[in-house]
Each structure stands twice: as C-alpha cells, then as structure tokens.
Amino acid sequence: MAGQGASEPALFTELEVEFMAEDESINIVPNVRMDTLNMICGDYGPFRPQIPVTVPLWLGIAMKKRSKCRIQPPDWMSVERLSEVLEMEREAPREFQPLPFHYVEIAKLLLDNAREDFENNYMVQSLLEDIKDVRWDKVEKGLKNLSGRTHAVKLKNISAMEVNRMRTFTVRALQSFFKHDNDDMMKQTPTDSDSQSTPSSSDRLPRRTLRPR
C-alpha cells in the first residue's frame, strides 16, 4: 500500500486497486485439457475444451496470455447493457447505477488483455469512458455540497476506483469542518476565571440589614 502518515487517510495507487480487483470471478472457455489447479487460494478446474469454467480474473488473464482460453465477456459489459446504464446515469443526476464494485479495473484489465474476445470492443470502451465521466461529475457536484454540518458521506453504488479517488479530499474536508466547529465552540464557552469575575444577578441586589436577635 502507498505510504501514508498516521493521520493521513489510506490512499491506494491505481495499480494497487487493480491488484485487489484481480480476485473477482470471470468465466473462461478453455481450449486445452488440464487437471484441477490446486492453489493456496483455492482449487480451479478441471479444464476441458469448450466447456466454460469460472476462475479468478488473474488466472483467466494468465491463461489468456498463454493462448489456453478465451474470456467470456461479463453480461454487464455488453453494448446493450452499458448503453442502458449510461442512459439511466444521465437521467438520474443524484443516483449511481449498480455496477460491479471493481467495474473500472475489471474492464481495463479485460480490454487490455482480451480485447479480441469482445464484439464492438471500441464501442464498449467508449461507453465505459462516458459512464465514468458522468458518474465522476455527480461525485464532484456532491462534494460541493459538503458543509460544517456534514458528519459523513454516503454514496450508494459507488465503485472502488471512485472511492479511492475522492477519499483523501473528502476526509480532509470533514476533518477541517470538525476542527473549525470545535474552535468556534471553544471561543464561545466561558472559562472558569470569566465566570468568577462576572457578578451574578443575585450579587447585584441590595443587601438587607439583619435585625439583632
């Protein structure tokens, strides 16, 4: 993880976020026969030609690079589905459409390593870029509404890369608001010395002469 001070919010690099996304599952279609792969993180396979199997993204890419499989594009990466998401993102200026938490990283890794397995791959990439732009515009507009009364920020269906991108600014802004509000409260709270030096209303009343017993 990128080095951070004790008081700094954790911030990952894009490569680190991609690394975490590689554990997401994808479907591949092997073109070779292989026995089950027994690994520390789990068992995968057996692999039979033309029979789809689910594997982690990192394993699918590794096999693809060795020409041992083709990758089945996820349903959400079809042109039809991405077009629907983009339209709904534009129609709902305060809502984020549900997409995989690591959709940005998954799409980049698949298009970088298995572009030929996608029909209309240029259209898929273009739609993804438009979706990212629309969603980030919503994030920026939401951050402009932060104020001293904001104690937390909740964004439903936000993605990992979007969270990582906005985390530092948001946390620092909330910390600044919190510190500013506390300083104002300290200035308004009377100290013990002030309360002792200021006469109370009862001290300003005329004193009564006591009658002798």
Accessible surface in RSA format (square Angstrom, percent):
REM  Atomic radii and reference values for relative SASA: ProtOr
REM  Chains: A
REM  Algorithm: Lee & Richards
REM  Probe-radius: 1.40
REM  Slices: 20
REM RES _ NUM      All-atoms   Total-Side   Main-Chain    Non-polar    All polar
REM                ABS   REL    ABS   REL    ABS   REL    ABS   REL    ABS   REL
RES MET A   1   141.95  73.5  76.27  50.5  65.68 156.4  66.47  56.5  75.49 100.0
RES ALA A   2    29.22  26.9  19.05  29.4  10.17  23.1  28.99  40.8   0.22   0.6
RES GLY A   3    76.04  93.8   0.00   N/A  76.04  93.8  43.06 118.2  32.98  73.9
RES GLN A   4    71.84  40.2  31.96  23.4  39.88  95.0  13.10  27.9  58.74  44.6
RES GLY A   5    43.94  54.2   0.00   N/A  43.94  54.2  32.03  87.9  11.90  26.7
RES ALA A   6   121.46 111.7  68.56 105.8  52.89 120.3  81.71 115.1  39.75 105.3
RES SER A   7    94.38  79.8  72.77  97.1  21.61  49.8  57.26 121.9  37.12  52.0
RES GLU A   8    67.36  38.7  54.45  41.2  12.91  30.7  18.88  36.5  48.48  39.6
RES PRO A   9    18.53  13.5   5.59   5.1  12.94  47.0  17.49  14.4   1.04   6.5
RES ALA A  10    40.69  37.4  33.24  51.3   7.45  17.0  34.18  48.1   6.51  17.2
RES LEU A  11    61.27  34.1  61.27  43.8   0.00   0.0  61.27  43.0   0.00   0.0
RES PHE A  12    51.92  26.0  47.33  29.3   4.60  12.0  47.72  28.9   4.21  12.0
RES THR A  13    66.46  47.3  58.90  59.7   7.56  18.0  62.74  84.3   3.72   5.6
RES GLU A  14   115.22  66.2 111.27  84.2   3.96   9.4  32.82  63.5  82.40  67.3
RES LEU A  15   139.35  77.6 133.54  95.5   5.82  14.6 133.82  94.0   5.53  14.9
RES GLU A  16    45.77  26.3  42.83  32.4   2.93   7.0  30.95  59.9  14.81  12.1
RES VAL A  17     2.93   1.9   2.93   2.7   0.00   0.0   2.93   2.5   0.00   0.0
RES GLU A  18    16.43   9.4  16.43  12.4   0.00   0.0   2.95   5.7  13.49  11.0
RES PHE A  19   148.21  74.1 143.44  88.8   4.77  12.4 144.97  87.9   3.24   9.3
RES MET A  20    80.97  41.9  70.07  46.4  10.90  25.9  40.96  34.8  40.01  53.0
RES ALA A  21     0.00   0.0   0.00   0.0   0.00   0.0   0.00   0.0   0.00   0.0
RES GLU A  22    45.24  26.0  45.24  34.2   0.00   0.0   2.19   4.2  43.05  35.1
RES ASP A  23   106.05  74.3  87.70  87.3  18.35  43.4  27.83  65.5  78.22  78.0
RES GLU A  24    68.48  39.3  65.39  49.5   3.10   7.4   6.12  11.8  62.36  50.9
RES SER A  25    80.32  67.9  53.98  72.0  26.35  60.7  21.51  45.8  58.81  82.4
RES ILE A  26    10.52   6.0   2.59   1.9   7.93  19.1  10.52   7.6   0.00   0.0
RES ASN A  27    65.01  44.8  62.54  60.4   2.47   5.9   2.80   6.7  62.22  60.1
RES ILE A  28     0.00   0.0   0.00   0.0   0.00   0.0   0.00   0.0   0.00   0.0
RES VAL A  29     5.04   3.3   3.90   3.5   1.14   2.7   3.90   3.4   1.14   3.1
RES PRO A  30     0.00   0.0   0.00   0.0   0.00   0.0   0.00   0.0   0.00   0.0
RES ASN A  31    74.67  51.5  53.81  52.0  20.86  50.2  23.17  55.8  51.50  49.8
RES VAL A  32    47.31  31.1  42.67  38.6   4.64  11.2  47.31  41.1   0.00   0.0
RES ARG A  33   164.69  69.1 137.76  70.2  26.94  64.1  56.16  76.8 108.53  65.8
RES MET A  34    41.18  21.3  35.27  23.3   5.91  14.1  41.18  35.0   0.00   0.0
RES ASP A  35   113.38  79.4 105.28 104.8   8.10  19.2  32.42  76.3  80.96  80.7
RES THR A  36    51.12  36.4  36.46  37.0  14.66  34.9  22.82  30.7  28.30  42.8
RES LEU A  37    45.32  25.2  43.24  30.9   2.08   5.2  45.32  31.8   0.00   0.0
RES ASN A  38   115.76  79.8  82.62  79.8  33.13  79.8  32.72  78.7  83.04  80.3
RES MET A  39    70.33  36.4  49.96  33.1  20.37  48.5  53.42  45.4  16.91  22.4
RES ILE A  40   189.97 108.1 154.11 114.8  35.86  86.4 162.40 116.9  27.57  74.8
RES CYS A  41    83.88  63.4  47.50  53.0  36.38  85.5  47.59 120.6  36.29  39.1
RES GLY A  42    25.51  31.5   0.00   N/A  25.51  31.5  25.34  69.6   0.17   0.4
RES ASP A  43    95.32  66.8  67.55  67.2  27.77  65.7  17.10  40.2  78.22  78.0
RES TYR A  44    37.42  17.5  35.03  19.9   2.39   6.2  25.88  19.4  11.54  14.2
RES GLY A  45    26.65  32.9   0.00   N/A  26.65  32.9   0.25   0.7  26.40  59.1
RES PRO A  46    71.06  51.8  60.55  55.2  10.51  38.2  60.55  50.0  10.51  65.3
RES PHE A  47     0.35   0.2   0.00   0.0   0.35   0.9   0.35   0.2   0.00   0.0
RES ARG A  48    70.02  29.4  68.56  34.9   1.47   3.5  23.39  32.0  46.63  28.3
RES PRO A  49    54.43  39.7  44.25  40.3  10.18  37.0  44.25  36.5  10.18  63.3
RES GLN A  50   119.88  67.0 101.23  74.0  18.64  44.4  52.27 111.3  67.61  51.3
RES ILE A  51   102.28  58.2 100.88  75.2   1.40   3.4 101.26  72.9   1.02   2.8
RES PRO A  52    74.50  54.3  57.00  52.0  17.50  63.6  57.13  47.2  17.37 107.9
RES VAL A  53    30.09  19.8  23.35  21.1   6.75  16.3  30.06  26.1   0.03   0.1
RES THR A  54    77.28  55.0  63.19  64.1  14.09  33.6  40.59  54.5  36.68  55.5
RES VAL A  55     1.98   1.3   0.00   0.0   1.98   4.8   1.98   1.7   0.00   0.0
RES PRO A  56    11.54   8.4  11.01  10.0   0.53   1.9  11.24   9.3   0.30   1.8
RES LEU A  57     0.02   0.0   0.02   0.0   0.00   0.0   0.02   0.0   0.00   0.0
RES TRP A  58    76.27  30.6  69.75  33.8   6.52  15.3  66.96  35.7   9.31  15.1
RES LEU A  59     8.74   4.9   8.74   6.3   0.00   0.0   8.74   6.1   0.00   0.0
RES GLY A  60     0.00   0.0   0.00   N/A   0.00   0.0   0.00   0.0   0.00   0.0
RES ILE A  61    12.99   7.4  12.99   9.7   0.00   0.0  12.99   9.4   0.00   0.0
RES ALA A  62    30.90  28.4  28.04  43.3   2.86   6.5  30.71  43.2   0.18   0.5
RES MET A  63     8.00   4.1   7.79   5.2   0.21   0.5   8.00   6.8   0.00   0.0
RES LYS A  64    29.92  14.6  23.22  14.2   6.70  16.0   8.08   7.3  21.85  23.3
RES LYS A  65   141.56  69.1 104.87  64.3  36.69  87.4  60.82  54.7  80.74  86.0
RES ARG A  66   153.24  64.3 131.32  66.9  21.92  52.2  49.47  67.6 103.77  62.9
RES SER A  67    86.55  73.1  69.52  92.8  17.03  39.2  39.83  84.8  46.72  65.5
RES LYS A  68    73.33  35.8  73.33  45.0   0.00   0.0  32.19  29.0  41.14  43.8
RES CYS A  69     3.97   3.0   0.00   0.0   3.97   9.3   0.00   0.0   3.97   4.3
RES ARG A  70   117.18  49.2 116.70  59.5   0.48   1.1  45.53  62.2  71.65  43.4
RES ILE A  71     0.47   0.3   0.01   0.0   0.47   1.1   0.01   0.0   0.47   1.3
RES GLN A  72    56.44  31.6  54.16  39.6   2.28   5.4  13.78  29.3  42.67  32.4
RES PRO A  73    52.66  38.4  38.55  35.1  14.11  51.3  38.55  31.8  14.11  87.7
RES PRO A  74    28.39  20.7  15.92  14.5  12.47  45.3  26.78  22.1   1.62  10.0
RES ASP A  75   131.95  92.4 119.08 118.5  12.87  30.4  43.14 101.5  88.81  88.6
RES TRP A  76    39.03  15.7  36.71  17.8   2.32   5.5  30.64  16.3   8.40  13.6
RES MET A  77     1.33   0.7   0.00   0.0   1.33   3.2   0.00   0.0   1.33   1.8
RES SER A  78    42.58  36.0  33.61  44.8   8.97  20.7  36.58  77.9   6.00   8.4
RES VAL A  79    34.25  22.5  32.13  29.1   2.11   5.1  32.13  27.9   2.11   5.7
RES GLU A  80   122.80  70.5 116.94  88.5   5.87  14.0  67.28 130.1  55.53  45.3
RES ARG A  81    72.42  30.4  70.32  35.8   2.11   5.0  27.54  37.6  44.88  27.2
RES LEU A  82     0.00   0.0   0.00   0.0   0.00   0.0   0.00   0.0   0.00   0.0
RES SER A  83    46.83  39.6  40.83  54.5   6.00  13.8  31.89  67.9  14.94  20.9
RES GLU A  84    90.87  52.2  88.68  67.1   2.19   5.2  32.13  62.2  58.74  48.0
RES VAL A  85     0.00   0.0   0.00   0.0   0.00   0.0   0.00   0.0   0.00   0.0
RES LEU A  86    12.89   7.2  12.89   9.2   0.00   0.0  12.89   9.1   0.00   0.0
RES GLU A  87   101.05  58.0  97.43  73.7   3.63   8.6  31.61  61.1  69.44  56.7
RES MET A  88    68.09  35.3  66.89  44.3   1.20   2.9  32.50  27.6  35.59  47.2
RES GLU A  89     0.38   0.2   0.00   0.0   0.38   0.9   0.00   0.0   0.38   0.3
RES ARG A  90   147.97  62.1 120.90  61.6  27.07  64.5  47.22  64.5 100.75  61.1
RES GLU A  91   124.04  71.2  92.53  70.0  31.52  75.0  45.91  88.8  78.13  63.8
RES ALA A  92    21.81  20.1  17.80  27.5   4.01   9.1  21.81  30.7   0.00   0.0
RES PRO A  93    96.85  70.6  84.80  77.3  12.05  43.8  87.92  72.6   8.93  55.5
RES ARG A  94   224.78  94.4 195.11  99.5  29.68  70.7  71.58  97.8 153.21  92.9
RES GLU A  95   110.59  63.5 106.76  80.8   3.83   9.1  34.62  67.0  75.97  62.0
RES PHE A  96    16.70   8.4   9.86   6.1   6.84  17.8   9.86   6.0   6.84  19.6
RES GLN A  97    21.36  11.9  21.23  15.5   0.13   0.3   0.13   0.3  21.23  16.1
RES PRO A  98    80.03  58.3  72.83  66.4   7.20  26.2  74.15  61.2   5.89  36.6
RES LEU A  99    25.02  13.9   1.71   1.2  23.31  58.6   6.83   4.8  18.19  48.9
RES PRO A 100    43.05  31.4  29.99  27.3  13.06  47.5  41.97  34.6   1.08   6.7
RES PHE A 101   113.27  56.7 101.86  63.1  11.41  29.7 104.94  63.6   8.33  23.9
RES HIS A 102    18.54  10.1  17.57  12.2   0.97   2.5   4.43   4.6  14.11  16.4
RES TYR A 103     0.69   0.3   0.69   0.4   0.00   0.0   0.69   0.5   0.00   0.0
RES VAL A 104    20.00  13.2  15.59  14.1   4.41  10.6  17.96  15.6   2.04   5.5
RES GLU A 105     0.59   0.3   0.00   0.0   0.59   1.4   0.59   1.1   0.00   0.0
RES ILE A 106     9.42   5.4   9.42   7.0   0.00   0.0   9.42   6.8   0.00   0.0
RES ALA A 107     5.22   4.8   5.22   8.1   0.00   0.0   5.22   7.4   0.00   0.0
RES LYS A 108   101.53  49.5  94.63  58.1   6.90  16.4  74.10  66.7  27.43  29.2
RES LEU A 109    17.40   9.7  17.40  12.4   0.00   0.0  17.40  12.2   0.00   0.0
RES LEU A 110     0.00   0.0   0.00   0.0   0.00   0.0   0.00   0.0   0.00   0.0
RES LEU A 111     9.31   5.2   7.42   5.3   1.89   4.8   7.42   5.2   1.89   5.1
RES ASP A 112    90.61  63.5  54.14  53.9  36.46  86.2  22.26  52.4  68.34  68.2
RES ASN A 113    39.94  27.5  21.80  21.1  18.14  43.7   7.30  17.6  32.63  31.5
RES ALA A 114     0.00   0.0   0.00   0.0   0.00   0.0   0.00   0.0   0.00   0.0
RES ARG A 115    66.76  28.0  65.79  33.5   0.97   2.3  38.06  52.0  28.71  17.4
RES GLU A 116   124.33  71.4  90.17  68.2  34.16  81.3  62.88 121.6  61.46  50.2
RES ASP A 117    30.48  21.4  10.05  10.0  20.43  48.3   8.33  19.6  22.15  22.1
RES PHE A 118    10.27   5.1   2.40   1.5   7.87  20.5   3.78   2.3   6.49  18.6
RES GLU A 119   151.85  87.2 136.87 103.6  14.98  35.7  58.66 113.5  93.19  76.1
RES ASN A 120   101.75  70.2  80.61  77.9  21.14  50.9  16.89  40.6  84.86  82.0
RES ASN A 121    24.74  17.1  23.53  22.7   1.20   2.9   0.06   0.1  24.68  23.9
RES TYR A 122   171.17  79.9 166.07  94.5   5.11  13.3 123.74  93.0  47.44  58.5
RES MET A 123    99.80  51.7  95.02  62.9   4.78  11.4  83.20  70.7  16.60  22.0
RES VAL A 124     2.07   1.4   2.07   1.9   0.00   0.0   2.07   1.8   0.00   0.0
RES GLN A 125    67.01  37.5  67.01  49.0   0.00   0.0  13.12  27.9  53.89  40.9
RES SER A 126    56.90  48.1  49.47  66.0   7.43  17.1  26.82  57.1  30.08  42.1
RES LEU A 127    16.31   9.1  16.31  11.7   0.00   0.0  16.31  11.5   0.00   0.0
RES LEU A 128     8.54   4.8   8.54   6.1   0.00   0.0   8.54   6.0   0.00   0.0
RES GLU A 129    76.17  43.7  76.17  57.6   0.00   0.0  32.59  63.0  43.58  35.6
RES ASP A 130    50.24  35.2  48.69  48.5   1.55   3.7   3.07   7.2  47.16  47.0
RES ILE A 131     0.00   0.0   0.00   0.0   0.00   0.0   0.00   0.0   0.00   0.0
RES LYS A 132    63.28  30.9  60.79  37.3   2.49   5.9  28.49  25.6  34.79  37.1
RES ASP A 133    93.94  65.8  85.37  85.0   8.57  20.3  28.72  67.6  65.21  65.0
RES VAL A 134    31.01  20.4  27.17  24.6   3.84   9.2  30.70  26.7   0.31   0.8
RES ARG A 135     0.55   0.2   0.55   0.3   0.00   0.0   0.00   0.0   0.55   0.3
RES TRP A 136    36.61  14.7  36.61  17.7   0.00   0.0  35.62  19.0   0.98   1.6
RES ASP A 137    61.04  42.8  59.50  59.2   1.53   3.6  16.49  38.8  44.55  44.4
RES LYS A 138    18.50   9.0  10.44   6.4   8.06  19.2  11.33  10.2   7.17   7.6
RES VAL A 139     2.49   1.6   0.11   0.1   2.39   5.8   1.55   1.3   0.94   2.6
RES GLU A 140    77.75  44.6  75.25  56.9   2.49   5.9  18.71  36.2  59.04  48.2
RES LYS A 141   123.18  60.1 119.81  73.5   3.37   8.0  72.53  65.3  50.65  54.0
RES GLY A 142    34.59  42.7   0.00   N/A  34.59  42.7  26.85  73.7   7.73  17.3
RES LEU A 143    24.45  13.6  18.52  13.2   5.93  14.9  18.82  13.2   5.63  15.2
RES LYS A 144   169.37  82.6 134.76  82.7  34.61  82.4  89.88  80.9  79.49  84.7
RES ASN A 145   119.88  82.7  96.00  92.8  23.88  57.5  31.85  76.7  88.03  85.1
RES LEU A 146    28.72  16.0  12.58   9.0  16.14  40.6  12.86   9.0  15.86  42.7
RES SER A 147    50.58  42.7  47.51  63.4   3.07   7.1  38.24  81.4  12.34  17.3
RES GLY A 148    27.45  33.9   0.00   N/A  27.45  33.9  14.00  38.4  13.45  30.1
RES ARG A 149   216.25  90.8 201.04 102.5  15.21  36.2  73.91 101.0 142.35  86.3
RES THR A 150    32.78  23.3  20.73  21.0  12.06  28.7  16.76  22.5  16.02  24.2
RES HIS A 151   160.92  87.9 130.10  90.4  30.82  78.8  94.02  96.9  66.90  77.8
RES ALA A 152    79.76  73.3  58.25  89.9  21.51  48.9  60.87  85.7  18.89  50.0
RES VAL A 153    53.88  35.5  20.46  18.5  33.42  80.5  23.38  20.3  30.50  82.7
RES LYS A 154   190.88  93.1 160.79  98.7  30.09  71.6 106.84  96.2  84.04  89.5
RES LEU A 155    56.82  31.6  38.53  27.6  18.29  46.0  40.13  28.2  16.69  44.9
RES LYS A 156   159.17  77.7 145.78  89.4  13.39  31.9  95.01  85.5  64.16  68.3
RES ASN A 157    53.52  36.9  32.08  31.0  21.44  51.6  11.79  28.4  41.73  40.3
RES ILE A 158    24.95  14.2  16.91  12.6   8.04  19.4  16.91  12.2   8.04  21.8
RES SER A 159     1.85   1.6   1.01   1.3   0.84   1.9   1.85   3.9   0.00   0.0
RES ALA A 160    11.37  10.5   7.08  10.9   4.28   9.7   8.28  11.7   3.09   8.2
RES MET A 161    29.59  15.3  29.39  19.5   0.20   0.5  25.78  21.9   3.81   5.0
RES GLU A 162    12.42   7.1  11.54   8.7   0.88   2.1  11.78  22.8   0.64   0.5
RES VAL A 163    39.24  25.8  39.24  35.5   0.00   0.0  39.24  34.1   0.00   0.0
RES ASN A 164    11.58   8.0  11.46  11.1   0.12   0.3   3.00   7.2   8.57   8.3
RES ARG A 165   151.92  63.8 123.55  63.0  28.37  67.5  45.31  61.9 106.61  64.6
RES MET A 166    14.21   7.4  12.55   8.3   1.67   4.0  11.41   9.7   2.80   3.7
RES ARG A 167    68.07  28.6  63.48  32.4   4.59  10.9  21.59  29.5  46.48  28.2
RES THR A 168    25.69  18.3  25.69  26.0   0.00   0.0  24.91  33.5   0.77   1.2
RES PHE A 169   114.05  57.1 108.23  67.0   5.81  15.1 112.46  68.2   1.58   4.5
RES THR A 170    10.77   7.7  10.77  10.9   0.00   0.0  10.77  14.5   0.00   0.0
RES VAL A 171    47.00  30.9  46.11  41.7   0.89   2.1  46.94  40.8   0.05   0.1
RES ARG A 172   120.59  50.6 118.96  60.6   1.64   3.9  44.91  61.4  75.68  45.9
RES ALA A 173    18.52  17.0   9.91  15.3   8.61  19.6  17.83  25.1   0.69   1.8
RES LEU A 174    34.51  19.2  31.06  22.2   3.44   8.7  31.35  22.0   3.15   8.5
RES GLN A 175    94.56  52.9  86.68  63.3   7.88  18.8  42.46  90.4  52.11  39.5
RES SER A 176    68.78  58.1  59.25  79.1   9.54  22.0  35.56  75.7  33.22  46.5
RES PHE A 177    61.76  30.9  61.27  37.9   0.50   1.3  61.76  37.4   0.00   0.0
RES PHE A 178   131.37  65.7 127.28  78.8   4.09  10.6 131.04  79.4   0.33   0.9
RES LYS A 179   134.35  65.5 132.11  81.1   2.25   5.3  99.52  89.6  34.83  37.1
RES HIS A 180   110.49  60.4 107.15  74.5   3.34   8.5  75.92  78.2  34.56  40.2
RES ASP A 181    55.29  38.7  53.35  53.1   1.94   4.6  21.29  50.1  33.99  33.9
RES ASN A 182    56.88  39.2  55.68  53.8   1.21   2.9  17.36  41.8  39.52  38.2
RES ASP A 183    56.59  39.6  54.70  54.4   1.89   4.5  15.34  36.1  41.26  41.1
RES ASP A 184    48.68  34.1  47.34  47.1   1.33   3.2  16.40  38.6  32.28  32.2
RES MET A 185   123.81  64.1 121.77  80.6   2.04   4.9 100.41  85.4  23.40  31.0
RES MET A 186   144.25  74.7 132.54  87.7  11.71  27.9  99.14  84.3  45.10  59.8
RES LYS A 187   169.76  82.8 132.26  81.2  37.50  89.3  90.10  81.1  79.66  84.9
RES GLN A 188   145.47  81.3 115.31  84.3  30.16  71.8  45.89  97.7  99.58  75.5
RES THR A 189    84.58  60.2  73.83  74.8  10.75  25.6  56.84  76.3  27.74  41.9
RES PRO A 190    99.09  72.2  77.99  71.1  21.10  76.7  85.32  70.4  13.77  85.6
RES THR A 191    76.94  54.7  69.05  70.0   7.90  18.8  74.28  99.8   2.67   4.0
RES ASP A 192   113.98  79.8 110.41 109.9   3.56   8.4  28.59  67.3  85.39  85.2
RES SER A 193    74.64  63.1  66.09  88.2   8.56  19.7  51.97 110.7  22.67  31.8
RES ASP A 194    72.29  50.6  71.26  70.9   1.03   2.4  17.20  40.5  55.09  54.9
RES SER A 195    72.97  61.7  48.84  65.2  24.13  55.6  44.93  95.7  28.05  39.3
RES GLN A 196   152.59  85.3 116.78  85.3  35.81  85.3  44.64  95.0 107.95  81.9
RES SER A 197    88.76  75.0  55.91  74.6  32.85  75.7  53.20 113.3  35.56  49.8
RES THR A 198    90.30  64.2  78.05  79.1  12.24  29.2  59.32  79.7  30.97  46.8
RES PRO A 199    75.03  54.7  63.79  58.2  11.24  40.9  70.10  57.9   4.93  30.6
RES SER A 200    55.54  46.9  45.63  60.9   9.92  22.8  50.09 106.7   5.45   7.6
RES SER A 201    80.19  67.8  70.99  94.7   9.20  21.2  38.60  82.2  41.60  58.3
RES SER A 202    75.30  63.6  61.26  81.8  14.03  32.3  45.07  96.0  30.23  42.3
RES ASP A 203    96.22  67.4  71.36  71.0  24.86  58.8  20.61  48.5  75.60  75.4
RES ARG A 204   160.53  67.4 127.32  64.9  33.21  79.1  66.15  90.4  94.38  57.2
RES LEU A 205   121.49  67.7 111.60  79.8   9.89  24.9 111.86  78.6   9.64  25.9
RES PRO A 206   117.73  85.8  95.10  86.7  22.63  82.3 107.08  88.4  10.65  66.2
RES ARG A 207   227.35  95.5 192.30  98.0  35.05  83.5  77.64 106.1 149.71  90.7
RES ARG A 208   217.61  91.4 191.98  97.9  25.63  61.0  73.88 101.0 143.73  87.1
RES THR A 209   133.36  94.8 104.06 105.5  29.29  69.8  73.97  99.4  59.39  89.8
RES LEU A 210   159.68  88.9 141.26 101.1  18.42  46.3 142.84 100.3  16.85  45.3
RES ARG A 211   215.19  90.4 192.95  98.4  22.24  53.0  72.34  98.9 142.85  86.6
RES PRO A 212   129.89  94.7  99.71  90.9  30.18 109.7 111.39  92.0  18.50 115.0
RES ARG A 213   287.35 120.7 209.84 107.0  77.51 184.5 116.73 159.5 170.62 103.4
END  Absolute sums over single chains surface
CHAIN  1 A    14837.1      12394.7       2442.4       8138.5       6698.6
END  Absolute sums over all chains
TOTAL         14837.1      12394.7       2442.4       8138.5       6698.6
